[in-house]
Amino acid sequence: HGRRMECRRSPEQPRRVPVGSGVLTAEFRPPAWLGNPHVQSIFPSLPFRRPGVERRCRGLLAASRDEILACGKDVRLLATRATQQSRDRPAASRVVVLLHGWEGSSESLYILSLGQALWERGFEIVRLNLRDHGDSHHLNPEIFHSCRIREVVGAVQRLQQLEPAQAVNLVGFSLGGNFCLRVGARAAEAGLRLEQVVAVCPVIDPEHTLVQLERGWALYRQYFVWKWRRSLRRKQAAWPQLYDLSEALELDNLTDMTDHLVCKYGGYPSLGEYLHGYAIVDDALASLVHPTRIISAADDPIIPAADLERLARPPALSITCTALGGHCGFHDGRGELTWIEREVLATLSRPQQ
């Protein structure tokens, strides 16, 4: 980590090796047609699934209300809350904060589906949007980047202030999982009383993830470039007096776009320093004190499973790595709930000491 990567220099190719000792395994056996890691990674977000997921989530959606959370230093984040009182039940004693992946939102299908399952089981649900995700580009003038952890800590602090009697749980996917883990690592210092944290396929070393996106299957890179360009156009439309993002919009790869935006607008001297800023390797998670579970897949085409071996291992942290599952997939075609949804439900249902 003493090495710095200058702007416009691509990270080195990470080494793909099997996960070693110290990582729990779990049985996830999809049918043959869902066994491919790319199918697992893409299937959760396919547009044809939205009507069916939204029908199943009618209760959650009807109960949900938007809230603007004051997160400190004039930062505001958009959240959507579904209470138990909305269906004439007693107030929930436990809340789950769900955090989407990069360029997802509180409306992402995997967030809605898990939110519905948890809401049905008596949890209050807060679907939190990261800055400039969902319909929130107008809330803050500065552009999103992944090192903006203080505002997510601030959002959880605000939720705790609003409902001090509730036990707070965090569940995040991909970049959202990375944020949840960093919030957990800062919880004691920030005065957060967390019950549990679950991170599904979290970004571990952003340098390696960027390499996988750039040099792996081109569809992933094209998909994220398209979504990021759409987000940047929304940001420019919301703040035309601050931004002319035409140069960034002309770039056609994630490395150059990230380099340009974080060096020009994020205050970082190099791409490497920025990527290191939200890595969770080495001692980044050593301060975890609340029960925390990471669930990853060895065949994840975006997050190298070998990086799991580089995490600190405080007693509060457990790591599960399945042989299959892709990136945030874990679909086994068995009933309405996916394998990962059942695992999250089981984790949050376990009694804590």
N, C-alpha and C positions, 0 to 999 in steps of 0.2 A: 504493500500500500504506500510505500514511500515513493514509488514511481509515479510521475505525473504524465498525463496524456494531453498533449497540446490540442488546441482547436483544429478540427478537421482531420484528426488522426483516428483511424478505426481501431477499436479494441482488438486484442489478440483472440484467436479462436480458443474457446474453452475446451478442456479435455473431457470427453464423455466417458465415465467409468461407472461400474456398478456401485450402488450404495453399500457401504461397509457396515461394521458392527455398531451397535448403539442406537439403531433405528428399528422401531417396531414394524412388523408387517401385518397386513390385514387382508382378508379374502375379498377380492372384488373380481367377479367372473362374469363379464358381459357375454351375451350371445355372439356368435362368430361375426355377424354383420355389424356389430358395434365394437369389435375388438381392435380395429385400427386406431392408432392414437390421433390421427387427423380427423377421423370421423367423430371420435369422442370430443375433440376440441371444438369442432365446428357445430355439431348437432345442437348444443344448448341454445345457440343464437340464431338458428335458421328462422327466417320470417314466417314460414308456413306454420310454425308452432305457436305464434302469438295468439291467434284467436282462441285456441284451445286452452292455453295457459290463463289467459285473461278470463275466460268463462269459469275456470276452476277457482280463480282468485277473486271472484265477484265480491265475496264478503270482505276481504282485506281492502279492496279498492273502494268499496262503499264506505268503509269505516275510516279511510285515510284522509288526513287534513294536512295541508302544507303549513310549515312553520319556518320562519327565518330566525336562525340562531346567531346571537351575538357572541363572537368567539374571541373577543379581545382585539385591541389595536384597530378598531373600526372594521374588522373583517366580519363578513356575514356569510353563512353557509345555509343552503336550502335543505330542509329535511321534510319528510312526510311521515306523520305519526298515525298509528292505528291503535286505539285504546280498546280495552275490554268493556268499558262503560258504554261504548257505541252500540253494543248489542245487549244492553241491559244486564250486564254482569258486574260483579264487584271489581273495583280497581285492581289491576295486576300488581303483584308484589315484585315482579321481575320484568325487565325490559331488555330486548335484544336490539342492538344497533347493528344494522347491516350495511356493509360498505362494498360497493361495486369495484370492478377493475377499471383500468385506464380506458377512457373514452366510452365506458358504460355509463349507467346512471341508476337512479332509484327505480326506473321503469324497466331495467334489464330483466329478461325472463327468469334468469336464475335467482335474482333478488326477489322478484314477485313470488315465485314458486316456493322458495324456502320461507319467505315471510308469511305466506298463507298457512303453511304447515305449522309454523310456530304460533301464529295468532290463534289458530284453531285449538291449540293446546294450552291456551291461557296466558301467553306472553303478551306484553305490549311491544309493538314493533315500531322502530324508528328507522326509516330508510334514508340514510344520509348521502347527500351528493358532495363529492369533492368540488373544490372551486372550479368554475368553468365547465362543469358537467351537468347534464340535465338542462333545465331551463334557468340557468343561474349566471350566465355570462355578464349580465348587467349589474350584479351585486357588488363586485369588487373591481377596481380599475386595473390592478396588477394581474399579469397573466399567470395561470397555473403552472407550477412545476412540482416535481415529486418530493422536493425537500421542504415543502411547506407543512411540516408536521405540527408546528405550534398551534395552528388554527384548528386542526383536527383534535388535538388535546383540548383546546379551548371549547370546541363543540361538545365534547363529552363532559367537560366540567360544567357547561351550561345546562346540559340535560340533567346532571346530578343535582344542580341547584334547583331546577324546576320541580323535580320529584325526589327529594332527599331520602325518602323511605324505600325507594325501589333499588333492588340489586341490579347492577348494570353488567350486561354481557356484550362482548364484541365479536362479530363474525364478519370476516372479509375474504374476498376472492382476488387472487392475483396481486395487482398493485394495492387493492384494498386490503388484502391480507398483510402485505408489507406494512401499510399504515397502521393496521390494528396491532401488529407486533411492536411497532415503535411506540405507539400509545401505551401499550402494556409495559414496555421497558421504562417509560417515564411516569407511570401511574403513581408510584409512591412519592416521588418528588412533587408531582402536581396535585397531590391530595385526592386522587381518584380511588374510589372504593369499587374495584372491579370484582365480579364474581368469577367469570371465566372469559378466556379469549380463544377463538378458533380461527385459524388461518388456512385457507384452502389454496394450495399451489402458490404460495406467496413468492413475489420477486425477492430473490436472495442477494445475488450480485448483479446489479443492473448492467454492468459491463458485459457480462456473459449473456444476459437476456437480450441485449441489443445485438450482439453478434448472432444469436440464434434467429432473431427476427430478420436480420439483413441477409444472412447466408443460408437460411433454411428455405422451406417451401415459400415461393414468391407470393402465394395468395395471402399469407399472414401480413407481409410487408405492405402489399397493395391495399389490403383492408384497413390497416391502421393509418397509412398515409391518407387514404380517402376520408376516414373519420376525423383525423386530426385537421386536415384542411377545412372540413366542414365546421369544426369547432372554432378554428381561427377566423373564419369568415364571420361567424356569429360574434366573436369578440370584437372584431373590427367594426361591425355594424353597431354594437352596443356602445363603443367608445371611439367614434371616428375622429375626435379631436386629439386622441392619444396615439393612435396606431395607424401605420401604413404597413401592413403585413404582406405586401405583394411579393417581396423578395423571398420570404419564407414559403409562400404559397407556390412559388415556381420550382422549389426543390423537390426532388422525386425520391428521396430516401430518408429513413428515420435518423440516421447518424448526422447528416448535414442539417436536417431540420432542427434536431435537438441542439446541436452545436450552435447554430445561428441564434436560436431563441434564448437559450440559457446564457450565452455570452453577451448578447445584445440587451436582453430585457431582464435576465435573472440575476445579474451581478456576479456571475462566475467567471474566473479568468480562463478556465479551460473546461472542455467536455469531461475530462477525467476527474477533475475535482468535483464537478457536479454529480457524476455517477457514484463516486465514492460517498457522497453526502447522504444518500439514502440506502446504501448497502447495509445489510444486517448481519454480515459475517463477523468473525473474530469475537470481540467482547460486546458487540452492540446489544445483545439480548441477555447479558449476564445479570442485569438488574431486575429481571422478571421475578415477581414474588407471587403473582396471582396464577392459578392454574391455567396453563396455556397448552393448546394442542395444535400442531402443524400436521396437515394431511396433504401429501404430495403423491405423485405418480412417477415411477422410474422411467416411463416412456414419454414423459411430458416433452413435447417438441419445442417449447419456449423456455422453460426453466430447467437447466441441467440438474438432475437429481444428485450428481456428485457434490454440488455445493452444499447439500444438507450436512455433509461432514465438516463443514467450516463454521458451523454455528456453535456458539457457546451452549453449554448444557447445564443451566441452573436446575435445581430440583423441581422447580415449578413447570418445566418444559417437557412435554412428551412429543415425539415425532413418529408419525405413521407414514410409511411409504408402500404403496401398492405396486405390483408389477405393471398393471395396466391402468388406464384412466385418462390419459392425455392431459391436456391443460384445462383444469376446472370442468372436466366432463363427468366421469363416473356414472354414466347412464347404463343401467343393466336391463331396462325394459320390463321391470317387474312391478306392475302397479303404477299408481299415480306418482309416488315418491321415488326419487332416484336414490342410488346407494349413498351418495354424499349427503343428501337431505336426511336420510335415516341415521347416518353417522353423527351429523350435527345434533339432531334431536336426542340421540342417545347420550352424547357428550354433555349436553346442557341439562339432561334429566338426572345425571348422576349426582347424588348428594355430596356436598362439599364439607370438608372438615371445618 
